[in-house]
Amino acid sequence: MSDETTNDIGLPEPLEDLPEGGYERQEKAPRDSFSPWHRPRKQYVREKQWTRAVAEILAGRDSADRLKYLGLPGIDLLDLRHLLKTVCEPTDRGLEFIGFDTAAGTAGPDATELNVSETELKAHHLVHLTSGIRPDDLRHVARKNTTAWRAVRTLAPVDVVNLDLTDNFYTDAPAASLSYPNALRELLALQVANPNPWVLLVTTKVDRGTASPAADEVVALLNGKLDECDSLGERLAEVCDEPFDLSCFPTCSPKDFRILTLVAMLQWIYSLTMVNTTVKSRPKVTSCFYYTSFTTGGAIDMASLVIRFDRQGIVLKDPLRKEEVDGNPAADVCAALERYIDRVAGGRDIDGVVREDVNLRERLIQDAADLLVAARYDREAYMKWAETQAS
């Protein structure tokens, strides 16, 4: 027989031996399992590349303008938490975002963590309520009129596009309609409407083992510029192990493969935003970092780039003026390629940077711990784990 009694409307009365305040909700134990993107060197990327780049494009902008962001933030939304803390809160600037994560459409533990993270962020007074994570693969943006493409069109233009990939930008077959290059092409088309400076952040594998033949095709386009740009071959020979020859590309060194595929990708982006469009935005690589995924015996196989876009002014042609005035700024592909070669070849190995500076490493671990605790991770467990990591 139950010890409960009922009140006048038939509902059970509280048991007398319950603690004051009723039942206590069971708190979930802090998380203590960590992933490669929790390493201290990723915090270095967030601070030295992402925060700096975003702060620069927002300099001088009215703080009433929201920071508009599109990317692959992961189930913990760490990049969004970081930008909210370092860029938005100091200036009281709002944040509006769209994230893509296929886990959002599942019922597993990753979906649960993602839902909690999204709820936490949307409860922040600076986060716009239309923000959210879509249960889509970003590559669906490559196809017009998909729900993913329409969602991006509604938000666009944005200030930040973050392609924080764990695989290769050229992982898909050349003929694949849904691919990262095709998705980026559509994103760039939507970004044409942006009158303000904006940044594209690209993290990608840069090793031959993860690249499809699409990488060979884009490097073939770079090869086509050798005759057009007199000093291109000479400049490549200075930074590569061997002079650039398309017939040798399939067997070139890992370093050369990395340089050639990244420069070719940048050439392709330049052609889309400066050559094959009426409204031009000049892409400039402002930062290039390298590191290892530790799946290649410690060899460099990851790149992290910041590409800033600045709208180019248009001079209208006046029929009353005798002199000929070009309506658009000239696209100097050769000069742009040389700048890209210099930046890519001079990219820093941040594993070495973090490993060799003890004070920097300790600060990065503390900063990453703060970020992870906000995402319900156990600080002590993280500190122990981070100390075992090479960088």
Buried (B, 14 or more C-beta within 10 A) or exposed (E): EEEEEEEEEEEEEEEEEEEEEEEEEEEEEBBEEBEBBBBBBBBBBBBBBBBBBBBBBBEEBEEEEBBBBBBBBBBBBBBBBBBBBBBBBEEEBBBBBBBBBEBBEEEEEBBBBBBBBBEBBBEBEBBBEEBBBBBBBBBBBBBEEBEBBEBBBEBBBBBBBBBBBBEBBBBBEBEBEBBBBBBBBBBBBBBBEBEBBBBBBBBBBBBBEBBBEBBBBBBEEBBEBBEEBEEBBEBBEEBBEBEBEBEEBEEBEBBBBBBBBBBBBBBBBBBBBBEEBEEBBBBBBBBBBBBBBBBBEEEBBBBBBBBBBBBBEEEEEEEEEEEEEEEBEEBBBBEBBBBBBBBBBEBBBBBEBBBEEEEBBEBBBBBBBBBBBBBBBBBEBBBEBBEEBEB
